[in-house]
């Protein structure tokens, strides 16, 4: 008697949607997340193309413009973690958090992100990502975390190159490249 292996829905869906090079770009990632979340979270996440671009950029360590299977697996684990953190601060379960909760959320993430977010950065985030009611939606929270994580990693990489302990050096072209790509 042969024992069948459980179906790996994640893997099947990834390779169903991936291009010939075995990668997901933002458009495919959008569909991938929607379908995967429908089955795993019982609710489809309807991320915008821009959110998916941010996710690709954050996970795409070799800057190929696409996300391979391993990167997608890591991304999905992180998205589920981000959702869990977001939901802790979404007091009325409306899919959005108010600025005071966002402030607490950022402070709680300081150790996870491996760096604190100062008040100036927080205010820039609030101005950029809150809606008219001063609330941040889950999708925007994901973009915020992606950008913070990516920019911190870029800083750390440049810092290591320059050998400085509290600063990093960028040429004009490097600065433009990183800010446009992130």
HELIX and SHEET records of a PDB file:
HELIX    1   1 UNK A    9  UNK A   17  1                                   9    
HELIX    2   2 UNK A   26  UNK A   40  1                                  15    
HELIX    3   3 UNK A   49  UNK A   59  1                                  11    
HELIX    4   4 UNK A   69  UNK A   89  1                                  21    
HELIX    5   5 UNK A   99  UNK A  113  1                                  15    
HELIX    6   6 UNK A  119  UNK A  129  1                                  11    
HELIX    7   7 UNK A  138  UNK A  162  1                                  25    
HELIX    8   8 UNK A  172  UNK A  181  1                                  10    
SHEET    1   A 2 UNK A  96  UNK A  98  0                                        
SHEET    2   A 2 UNK A 135  UNK A 137 -1                                        
END                                                                             
